């Protein structure tokens, strides 16, 4: 009877935390991917990005901590598994945005010859571009999409850009972060569910002691 009750409790713990982990990881990926695909106002995109990269990953860590209602504050701890959805959620928000940009460019991108107006060689390179007929291209071209160290002011590049000025331009080379996103999503959901279940069990065990 005791084993049956323990199994029932374990099952009742898993489903809510699985749903919560799916919500956090799916929200980070979905919001970040949608931001460049749908040309919404910049304020809306900024809010969506904030939710995807910061709020939802933090929630995946903080909400399981808040379930420790029976445990005295000084004795509360966080399951190590919950570090994974925090880091994976931030990565989902970042890489989801780049994947969304690629999808947006595939749908409405325009290919054009562009001139490098200025180049910033910081920790990550960024090149400001303008079409050869004088139209500014926004946002700037990133290092991963063609702004290499060898590129300098005045160089001409063949790029694909978003007329809406939402998706980041690229050099048209095929690329996909699909496998990486799938791994990050799976890790966030599995480890988030595991960590949440452990938090619930700690809280219940302390209350029954």
Legacy VTK file of the C-alpha trace (Angstrom):
# vtk DataFile Version 3.0
C-alpha trace
ASCII
DATASET POLYDATA
POINTS 209 float
0.000 0.000 0.000
2.818 2.361 0.868
4.532 1.686 -2.474
1.289 2.335 -4.325
0.765 5.632 -2.533
4.367 6.661 -3.256
3.899 5.826 -6.918
0.664 7.791 -7.058
2.337 10.809 -5.461
5.252 10.584 -7.891
2.840 10.530 -10.834
0.887 13.466 -9.467
4.167 15.419 -9.149
5.403 14.679 -12.661
2.482 15.908 -14.771
2.226 19.464 -13.358
5.999 19.978 -13.575
6.089 18.531 -17.074
3.391 20.984 -18.154
5.229 23.869 -16.457
8.546 22.930 -18.098
6.878 22.679 -21.505
5.339 26.106 -20.961
8.651 27.758 -20.039
10.791 26.116 -22.726
8.107 26.344 -25.398
7.399 29.956 -24.498
11.062 30.944 -24.784
11.431 29.233 -28.141
8.067 30.326 -29.542
8.272 33.979 -28.547
11.844 34.404 -29.773
11.112 32.660 -33.081
7.920 34.633 -33.639
9.502 38.056 -33.032
11.264 38.348 -36.422
8.741 36.222 -38.338
5.814 38.526 -37.564
6.779 42.196 -38.164
5.209 43.534 -34.976
5.974 46.966 -33.455
9.384 47.231 -31.811
7.887 47.624 -28.330
5.974 44.353 -28.672
9.076 42.579 -29.969
11.118 43.944 -27.061
8.590 42.663 -24.528
8.506 39.267 -26.224
12.289 39.087 -26.230
12.417 39.998 -22.540
9.957 37.236 -21.717
11.779 34.687 -23.881
15.357 35.337 -22.764
14.952 36.428 -19.136
11.516 36.032 -17.552
10.600 32.472 -18.581
14.074 30.974 -17.919
14.116 32.628 -14.486
10.612 31.345 -13.798
11.795 27.788 -14.532
14.201 28.185 -11.603
12.287 30.387 -9.169
8.821 28.816 -9.317
10.047 25.373 -8.125
11.844 27.147 -5.286
8.598 28.826 -4.231
6.868 25.470 -3.699
9.041 24.949 -0.601
6.393 26.430 1.674
6.899 24.011 4.583
10.692 24.259 4.617
12.094 27.127 6.731
13.594 29.855 4.584
17.149 29.269 5.826
16.967 25.571 4.971
15.590 25.927 1.458
17.690 24.721 -1.460
17.410 24.392 -5.216
17.772 21.090 -7.059
20.836 21.193 -9.308
18.721 19.956 -12.233
16.989 23.364 -12.375
20.195 25.066 -13.541
19.770 23.294 -16.900
16.380 24.814 -17.879
17.648 28.237 -16.796
20.653 28.076 -19.134
18.815 26.191 -21.884
15.919 28.680 -21.745
18.244 31.626 -22.337
19.878 29.752 -25.233
16.456 28.898 -26.695
15.576 32.581 -26.644
18.798 33.575 -28.405
19.010 30.824 -31.024
15.255 30.822 -31.554
15.513 34.431 -32.667
18.212 33.640 -35.235
16.151 30.731 -36.560
13.109 32.984 -36.759
15.153 35.557 -38.685
16.133 32.884 -41.220
12.482 31.876 -41.598
11.440 35.509 -42.070
14.130 36.076 -44.714
13.076 32.922 -46.543
9.527 34.320 -46.736
10.025 38.019 -47.467
13.789 38.545 -47.829
15.239 40.551 -50.721
18.662 39.859 -52.209
20.761 42.881 -52.998
24.304 44.132 -53.433
25.230 46.192 -50.376
28.084 48.465 -49.366
29.638 48.331 -45.904
29.099 51.780 -44.373
30.907 50.988 -41.116
32.240 47.937 -39.294
32.503 47.394 -35.541
35.053 44.752 -34.528
34.173 44.174 -30.888
33.597 40.903 -29.084
31.126 40.279 -31.917
31.473 41.943 -35.308
28.668 44.087 -36.719
28.572 45.755 -40.130
26.261 48.628 -41.052
25.075 48.197 -44.635
23.468 50.242 -47.379
22.242 49.048 -50.765
24.212 50.250 -53.773
21.281 52.483 -54.701
21.371 54.237 -51.310
18.840 52.457 -49.045
19.906 51.749 -45.463
19.660 48.105 -44.374
18.512 47.465 -40.822
19.423 45.745 -38.518
23.188 45.433 -38.959
24.914 42.362 -40.373
26.311 40.080 -37.649
29.615 38.219 -37.690
27.972 34.817 -38.037
26.029 36.034 -41.070
28.922 37.532 -43.041
30.561 40.411 -41.145
33.972 38.767 -40.896
37.245 40.354 -39.754
38.293 40.587 -43.397
35.331 42.869 -44.211
36.033 46.598 -44.079
34.319 49.889 -44.853
33.597 50.303 -48.565
33.459 46.585 -49.351
30.554 45.268 -51.380
28.610 42.229 -50.162
25.764 40.210 -51.587
23.176 39.933 -48.827
19.595 39.003 -48.156
17.713 41.540 -46.028
14.273 42.155 -44.591
12.425 45.143 -46.142
10.467 45.413 -42.880
13.714 46.013 -40.967
12.919 43.298 -38.414
14.903 40.166 -39.283
18.686 40.388 -39.282
20.261 40.235 -42.758
22.483 37.341 -43.816
24.729 36.318 -46.675
22.223 33.812 -48.036
24.150 30.697 -47.028
21.919 27.849 -45.816
22.085 27.113 -42.114
19.884 25.692 -39.406
19.929 25.479 -35.623
17.119 22.915 -35.621
19.108 20.097 -33.995
20.559 22.428 -31.365
17.113 23.828 -30.553
15.672 20.318 -30.225
18.459 19.303 -27.820
18.066 22.466 -25.736
14.288 22.083 -25.616
14.487 18.432 -24.571
17.093 19.164 -21.902
15.040 22.054 -20.485
11.859 19.964 -20.289
13.423 16.779 -18.881
15.663 18.433 -16.313
13.044 21.027 -15.379
10.494 18.284 -14.704
13.011 16.260 -12.695
14.052 19.265 -10.631
10.474 20.325 -9.962
9.549 16.834 -8.778
12.517 16.824 -6.399
11.496 20.193 -4.976
7.949 18.952 -4.349
9.224 15.806 -2.646
11.544 17.790 -0.363
8.694 20.037 0.673
6.336 17.118 1.335
8.986 15.131 3.226
9.718 18.083 5.512
6.021 18.530 6.247
5.597 14.828 7.079
8.658 14.709 9.332
LINES 1 210
209 0 1 2 3 4 5 6 7 8 9 10 11 12 13 14 15 16 17 18 19 20 21 22 23 24 25 26 27 28 29 30 31 32 33 34 35 36 37 38 39 40 41 42 43 44 45 46 47 48 49 50 51 52 53 54 55 56 57 58 59 60 61 62 63 64 65 66 67 68 69 70 71 72 73 74 75 76 77 78 79 80 81 82 83 84 85 86 87 88 89 90 91 92 93 94 95 96 97 98 99 100 101 102 103 104 105 106 107 108 109 110 111 112 113 114 115 116 117 118 119 120 121 122 123 124 125 126 127 128 129 130 131 132 133 134 135 136 137 138 139 140 141 142 143 144 145 146 147 148 149 150 151 152 153 154 155 156 157 158 159 160 161 162 163 164 165 166 167 168 169 170 171 172 173 174 175 176 177 178 179 180 181 182 183 184 185 186 187 188 189 190 191 192 193 194 195 196 197 198 199 200 201 202 203 204 205 206 207 208
